[in-house]
Structures are given as C-alpha cells and as structure tokens.
C-alpha cells in the first residue's frame, strides 16, 4: 500500500486500519510528506499495547525535514538546536527532576512503555497542521480506547490533545492536562506542571517501576 509502512501487528485489529488506512495512504505521496513512510507508525511499533504504561499525546509531526521520526516531540539525536516545544519540555524536566536527556531522541522513553503518539501521523514539509483533517484522529481515538482497558497515565498537553480526553474510558487512570509546551503557551500552565514526577509518583502507587526520563540508567 503506497504511502504507509506495514501495520504493527499488536495494533492491526483496530478498525482504523481497514476503514480509513487505505484512503489516507492514497494521499501520502511525494517526497515532501514527513516523516518518511517507514517511520510513520514508529510510535505504535515501539510501544505495543501490553507494554504501554504512559501515553503522551502530541499534535502532528515536526514539519522541518530531518526532524520528525514517528514519535511525538522526539527528533533524531543529531538535531540541533532542539525544536522549541522539546526545548521547553526539557526546561520543565530540569526544574521537575533536576536533569534532561543529552539529545532530542526519545526512543528510550518508548522502550520503557511511553507511547509518544501524535494525533496526526503525517505532515507536508513546512506546513504544520496541514493533515489535521486527513482522518488520523480516528486512529488516535481507537488507540486511546484500547489503552483504557487498565489504569495508565495519560498526558494531554494543550487544547488539541485535550479534545481526545473523552476517548479515555474506565477508572483508575492518571490524566494530566495542561498547556502545550509550545512557546506560545508554555507559560500559561505548562511550566510548573511537573508532569514527569507526577507520572512517576503515580506509577509507584501502582507498584510499577518509574520511567527514567533523563536517561541516567
């Protein structure tokens, strides 16, 4: 199927992949669609449902070529300077935990069970938000519904992410909602929200291992 990589097996039964995937794939042609096709479902591939403990919901991939690689807010390790939203995330982490990762590659979070999911999984280069109405939101809702089957931590940064809150059902979840880390909104409630320690404190109450957010272990 052109434009999209193979479906990660543990998620393949979601209705999205039979109902909407073919139509979206048909529109994802040309070299200016980011991230590259083979990385588009990387977040789901790295974090199957049974391993997922935390969900961080973003909006759409970075529209700068060479930045997005399929995980919300993450960039390739050689990207400098960091995107401004990620830089603000690291500022908040520094205040919250006393440190931050050495680069912008967050795949090590995914390997600990943090699903870094964008609500749109594609973007044309230089056109932030251009695929917001392409149909990806159905996948977001189905993923959140699937992950509502047992208590998990859900981190919803900004009004766009918070529109999906109703897709999270059931009891016992930790749901953290605050302003987005974007420079336009970070000072309106993101800075000072301490999401990283809040998630780890909650995981401890569940008898679970905290996330190593900094990469110190």
PyMOL commands that set and color helices and strands:
alter all, ss='L'
color gray80, all
select helices_A, chain A and resi 9-11+16-19+21-27+37-39+42-46+49-51+84-97+107-110+137-149+158-162+165-167+186-188+195-205
alter helices_A, ss='H'
color red, helices_A
select strands_A, chain A and resi 33-34+54-58+114-118+123-124+153-157+174-178
alter strands_A, ss='S'
color yellow, strands_A
deselect
rebuild
show_as cartoon
